[in-house]
Amino acid sequence: MFLLYGSEGLLIKEAVEKIKLKYLNKITVDLDFVKLDGEEVDFADIIDSCLVVPLLSEKRVIYVKDANFLSETKSSKKNEEEKLANFIEKEFPDYTCLILTAEKIDKRKKVYKAIEKVGYVKEFKISNYKEKIQWIKKRALLYNKNLDESAAAYIAYNTGDLYQTDNEIKKIVFALEEKKLIKKEDIEEIMSRNEEANIFELIDCIMENKKNIALLKLAELFKKGEKGILILYMISKHFMNLCWVKMLGDNEEEIREKLGLHPFVVKKLIEQARNFSIEKLKYALNLSQQLDYDIKKGRIDDKTGLELLISRL
């Protein structure tokens, strides 16, 4: 029995596939594998599925994807949850493998405690950039490519979750088929950096008080056709997030749950928030909101307004 949870869906997906390979007959996999939607399935259906004997495999594998009932603080089916917890702890058959996956879990829940007692629980996350860089280098080796540290760091910084990261690695491997060692300069023109990544670079320059570089980044964004209102929205959202971090403190888990952000983003926000007082953050947020109002009222064009905003920030 497995409970796999966390922010990195790619790692969870690959772990599920490994478990399936371990227990299922490859030829008749469909006969002994059941996938259930955790957002809609009844607890009774999970129990009933687990009680069916496998036909041709070592175990019957029941996969409950997005088992959000493991994270919900309130439930209208508390009695059913207790039945499932008791079933898992006391009546679960040896011929069944149950896999539950979720992004978040509540460790106070009886179902979680039952799984923890008799099964295997693992969180899948990448905690920091150093860990992500190492993952990228190992991933590239699976595709028979070596990435140097600068290339791996560049990919780590300019990608979000590991699904996107893996896609970028595949693209680079395909484009640089003949190269044995890939460096940063080899991949800068290949990587498709999304508009948010480009705007985040601009925001980083603002946070680091690099006004001239920030203005150059802004000019580049407009040249590429980015909309000023989107850029302003991202800047304003960033200051709003920093305000929340300042109020919530350094509790990464609480910030992640409150703002729904990736662990990397949370760590970066915490580091940046330390450099500002709450008064300065509110001032910056007010400036951004005022510019939004002025642009929509036609008092100033978005490009000029953003240039003035960056200078003032």
C-alpha positions as CSV (number, residue, x, y, z in Angstrom):
1,M,0.0,0.0,0.0
2,F,1.4,3.4,-1.0
3,L,0.5,7.0,-0.3
4,L,2.5,9.3,-2.7
5,Y,2.0,13.0,-2.3
6,G,3.7,16.3,-2.9
7,S,4.1,19.2,-5.4
8,E,6.1,17.3,-8.1
9,G,3.5,15.4,-10.2
10,L,6.1,14.0,-12.6
11,L,8.0,12.2,-9.8
12,I,4.7,10.8,-8.4
13,K,3.6,9.6,-11.9
14,E,6.9,7.8,-12.4
15,A,6.7,6.2,-9.0
16,V,3.2,4.9,-9.8
17,E,4.5,3.4,-13.1
18,K,7.3,1.6,-11.2
19,I,4.8,0.1,-8.7
20,K,2.6,-1.1,-11.6
21,L,5.6,-2.8,-13.3
22,K,6.5,-4.6,-10.0
23,Y,3.1,-6.2,-9.4
24,L,1.3,-6.4,-12.7
25,N,1.6,-8.9,-15.5
26,K,2.8,-6.8,-18.5
27,I,0.8,-8.8,-21.0
28,T,-2.5,-8.6,-19.1
29,V,-2.0,-5.4,-17.2
30,D,-5.5,-4.0,-18.0
31,L,-7.2,-7.0,-16.3
32,D,-5.7,-6.3,-12.8
33,F,-5.3,-2.6,-12.8
34,V,-8.1,-0.1,-11.8
35,K,-7.8,3.6,-11.9
36,L,-10.2,5.7,-9.8
37,D,-10.8,9.4,-9.7
38,G,-10.1,10.5,-6.1
39,E,-12.2,13.6,-6.4
40,E,-15.4,11.6,-7.2
41,V,-15.0,8.1,-6.0
42,D,-17.0,6.8,-3.0
43,F,-15.0,5.2,-0.1
44,A,-17.2,2.1,-0.6
45,D,-16.0,1.8,-4.2
46,I,-12.4,1.8,-3.1
47,I,-13.0,-0.9,-0.6
48,D,-15.0,-3.0,-3.1
49,S,-12.2,-2.7,-5.7
50,C,-9.6,-3.8,-3.2
51,L,-11.5,-7.0,-2.4
52,V,-11.5,-8.3,-6.0
53,V,-8.9,-11.1,-6.5
54,P,-6.3,-10.6,-9.2
55,L,-6.6,-12.7,-12.3
56,L,-3.1,-13.1,-13.8
57,S,-0.9,-10.8,-11.8
58,E,1.0,-10.9,-8.5
59,K,-1.4,-8.3,-7.1
60,R,-4.4,-6.3,-8.2
61,V,-3.4,-2.7,-8.3
62,I,-5.9,0.0,-7.4
63,Y,-4.8,3.5,-8.2
64,V,-6.8,6.4,-6.6
65,K,-5.5,9.5,-8.4
66,D,-6.0,13.0,-6.7
67,A,-7.3,11.6,-3.4
68,N,-8.2,15.0,-2.2
69,F,-10.2,13.6,0.7
70,L,-6.8,13.2,2.4
71,S,-6.3,16.9,2.6
72,E,-9.9,18.2,3.2
73,T,-10.2,19.6,6.7
74,K,-13.9,19.0,6.8
75,S,-15.8,16.1,5.4
76,S,-19.5,15.2,5.0
77,K,-18.5,11.5,4.9
78,K,-16.7,11.1,8.2
79,N,-18.2,7.7,8.9
80,E,-17.2,6.4,5.5
81,E,-13.7,7.7,6.0
82,E,-13.5,5.8,9.3
83,K,-14.6,2.6,7.6
84,L,-11.9,3.0,5.0
85,A,-9.3,3.6,7.7
86,N,-10.4,0.5,9.6
87,F,-10.4,-1.5,6.4
88,I,-6.9,-0.4,5.5
89,E,-5.6,-1.1,9.0
90,K,-7.3,-4.3,9.9
91,E,-8.9,-6.0,6.8
92,F,-6.8,-5.1,3.8
93,P,-6.1,-8.2,1.6
94,D,-2.6,-9.3,0.8
95,Y,-3.4,-9.8,-2.9
96,T,-4.1,-6.1,-3.4
97,C,-1.8,-3.1,-3.9
98,L,-3.5,0.3,-3.2
99,I,-1.9,3.5,-4.5
100,L,-3.2,6.9,-3.4
101,T,-1.8,10.1,-4.7
102,A,-2.4,13.7,-3.7
103,E,-0.7,17.1,-3.8
104,K,-1.4,17.9,-0.1
105,I,-2.4,15.8,2.9
106,D,-3.7,16.3,6.4
107,K,-1.6,14.0,8.7
108,R,-4.3,14.2,11.4
109,K,-6.8,12.2,9.3
110,K,-7.5,8.6,10.3
111,V,-7.0,7.3,6.7
112,Y,-3.5,8.9,6.6
113,K,-2.6,7.4,10.0
114,A,-3.9,4.0,8.9
115,I,-1.8,4.0,5.7
116,E,1.3,5.3,7.7
117,K,0.9,2.4,10.1
118,V,0.6,-0.5,7.6
119,G,1.9,1.0,4.3
120,Y,4.4,3.3,2.7
121,V,4.2,7.0,2.7
122,K,6.5,9.3,0.6
123,E,6.5,13.0,-0.2
124,F,7.7,14.1,-3.6
125,K,9.2,17.5,-3.8
126,I,12.3,19.5,-4.8
127,S,13.2,21.6,-1.8
128,N,15.8,24.0,-3.3
129,Y,17.6,25.0,-6.5
130,K,20.7,22.9,-5.6
131,E,18.5,19.8,-5.5
132,K,16.7,20.7,-8.7
133,I,20.1,21.2,-10.5
134,Q,21.2,17.8,-9.4
135,W,17.9,16.3,-10.6
136,I,18.4,18.0,-14.0
137,K,21.9,16.6,-14.4
138,K,20.8,13.1,-13.5
139,R,17.8,13.4,-15.9
140,A,20.0,14.4,-18.8
141,L,22.2,11.3,-18.2
142,L,19.1,9.2,-18.7
143,Y,19.0,10.7,-22.2
144,N,22.8,10.0,-22.6
145,K,23.7,13.7,-22.3
146,N,26.0,15.5,-19.9
147,L,25.1,19.0,-18.6
148,D,27.6,21.2,-16.9
149,E,26.7,23.1,-13.8
150,S,25.9,26.3,-15.6
151,A,23.6,24.7,-18.1
152,A,21.7,22.8,-15.4
153,A,21.4,25.9,-13.3
154,Y,20.1,27.9,-16.3
155,I,17.4,25.2,-16.9
156,A,16.5,25.1,-13.2
157,Y,16.0,28.9,-13.0
158,N,14.0,29.2,-16.2
159,T,11.5,26.3,-15.7
160,G,8.8,25.7,-13.2
161,D,7.7,22.2,-12.2
162,L,9.5,19.1,-13.3
163,Y,7.1,18.3,-16.1
164,Q,8.1,21.6,-17.8
165,T,11.8,21.0,-16.8
166,D,11.8,17.5,-18.4
167,N,10.2,18.8,-21.6
168,E,13.0,21.4,-21.9
169,I,15.7,18.8,-21.3
170,K,14.2,16.6,-24.0
171,K,14.1,19.5,-26.4
172,I,17.8,20.4,-25.7
173,V,18.9,16.7,-26.1
174,F,17.1,16.5,-29.4
175,A,18.5,19.8,-30.7
176,L,22.1,19.1,-29.6
177,E,22.3,15.4,-30.6
178,E,26.0,15.6,-31.5
179,K,27.3,17.3,-28.4
180,K,28.7,15.2,-25.6
181,L,28.9,18.0,-23.0
182,I,26.2,20.7,-23.0
183,K,27.0,24.2,-21.6
184,K,24.9,27.2,-20.9
185,E,25.8,29.0,-24.1
186,D,24.6,26.0,-26.1
187,I,21.1,26.1,-24.7
188,E,20.2,29.8,-24.4
189,E,18.8,30.1,-27.9
190,I,17.1,26.7,-27.7
191,M,15.0,27.1,-24.6
192,S,11.5,28.5,-25.1
193,R,11.2,30.7,-22.0
194,N,7.6,31.5,-21.3
195,E,6.4,35.0,-20.8
196,E,6.2,34.5,-17.0
197,A,9.8,33.5,-16.8
198,N,10.8,36.7,-18.7
199,I,8.7,38.8,-16.4
200,F,10.1,37.1,-13.4
201,E,13.6,38.2,-14.5
202,L,12.3,41.8,-14.6
203,I,10.9,41.4,-11.1
204,D,14.2,40.0,-9.8
205,C,16.0,43.0,-11.1
206,I,13.5,45.3,-9.3
207,M,13.9,43.3,-6.1
208,E,17.7,43.6,-6.4
209,N,17.5,47.4,-7.1
210,K,19.0,47.0,-10.6
211,K,17.0,49.8,-12.1
212,N,18.9,50.2,-15.4
213,I,18.8,46.4,-16.1
214,A,15.2,46.3,-15.2
215,L,14.4,49.1,-17.7
216,L,16.3,47.2,-20.4
217,K,14.3,44.0,-19.5
218,L,11.1,46.0,-19.8
219,A,12.0,47.3,-23.2
220,E,12.8,43.7,-24.3
221,L,9.4,42.5,-23.1
222,F,7.6,45.3,-25.0
223,K,9.7,44.5,-28.1
224,K,8.5,40.9,-27.9
225,G,4.9,42.1,-27.8
226,E,4.2,41.4,-24.1
227,K,1.2,43.4,-22.8
228,G,2.0,46.1,-20.3
229,I,-1.1,45.2,-18.2
230,L,0.1,41.6,-17.8
231,I,3.6,42.9,-16.7
232,L,2.0,45.2,-14.2
233,Y,-0.3,42.5,-12.9
234,M,2.7,40.2,-12.3
235,I,4.6,42.9,-10.5
236,S,1.6,43.8,-8.4
237,K,0.9,40.1,-7.6
238,H,4.6,39.7,-6.5
239,F,4.3,42.5,-4.0
240,M,1.0,41.1,-2.8
241,N,2.7,37.8,-2.2
242,L,5.6,39.5,-0.4
243,C,3.1,41.2,1.9
244,W,1.6,37.8,2.7
245,V,5.0,36.3,3.4
246,K,5.9,39.2,5.7
247,M,2.7,38.7,7.7
248,L,2.9,34.9,7.8
249,G,6.6,34.7,8.7
250,D,9.1,32.0,7.5
251,N,6.7,29.0,7.8
252,E,7.1,27.6,4.3
253,E,4.3,25.0,4.6
254,E,1.8,27.6,5.7
255,I,2.8,30.0,2.9
256,R,2.5,27.2,0.3
257,E,-1.0,26.3,1.5
258,K,-2.1,29.9,1.8
259,L,-0.8,31.1,-1.6
260,G,-0.7,27.9,-3.6
261,L,2.9,28.5,-4.8
262,H,5.7,26.1,-5.8
263,P,8.3,25.5,-3.1
264,F,11.0,27.3,-5.1
265,V,8.9,30.4,-5.4
266,V,8.1,30.3,-1.6
267,K,11.8,30.1,-0.7
268,K,12.6,33.0,-3.0
269,L,9.8,35.1,-1.6
270,I,11.0,34.5,2.0
271,E,14.5,35.6,1.1
272,Q,13.2,38.7,-0.7
273,A,10.8,39.7,2.1
274,R,13.6,39.9,4.6
275,N,14.9,42.9,2.7
276,F,11.7,45.0,3.1
277,S,9.5,46.3,5.8
278,I,5.8,45.8,5.6
279,E,5.4,49.5,5.1
280,K,7.7,49.6,2.1
281,L,5.9,46.6,0.5
282,K,2.5,48.2,1.0
283,Y,3.9,51.4,-0.5
284,A,5.1,49.5,-3.6
285,L,1.8,47.6,-3.9
286,N,-0.1,50.9,-3.7
287,L,2.0,52.4,-6.5
288,S,1.3,49.4,-8.7
289,Q,-2.4,49.5,-8.0
290,Q,-2.5,53.3,-8.7
291,L,-0.7,52.8,-12.0
292,D,-3.2,50.1,-13.0
293,Y,-6.1,52.5,-12.3
294,D,-4.3,55.3,-14.2
295,I,-3.7,53.1,-17.3
296,K,-7.3,51.9,-17.4
297,K,-8.5,55.5,-17.1
298,G,-6.2,56.6,-20.0
299,R,-4.2,59.0,-17.9
300,I,-0.9,57.4,-18.9
301,D,0.2,54.7,-21.4
302,D,1.4,51.4,-20.0
303,K,5.0,51.6,-21.2
304,T,5.7,55.1,-19.8
305,G,3.8,54.1,-16.6
306,L,5.9,51.0,-16.1
307,E,9.1,52.9,-16.7
308,L,8.1,55.4,-14.0
309,L,7.0,52.7,-11.6
310,I,10.3,50.8,-12.0
311,S,12.3,54.0,-11.4
312,R,10.3,54.8,-8.2
313,L,10.5,51.2,-6.9
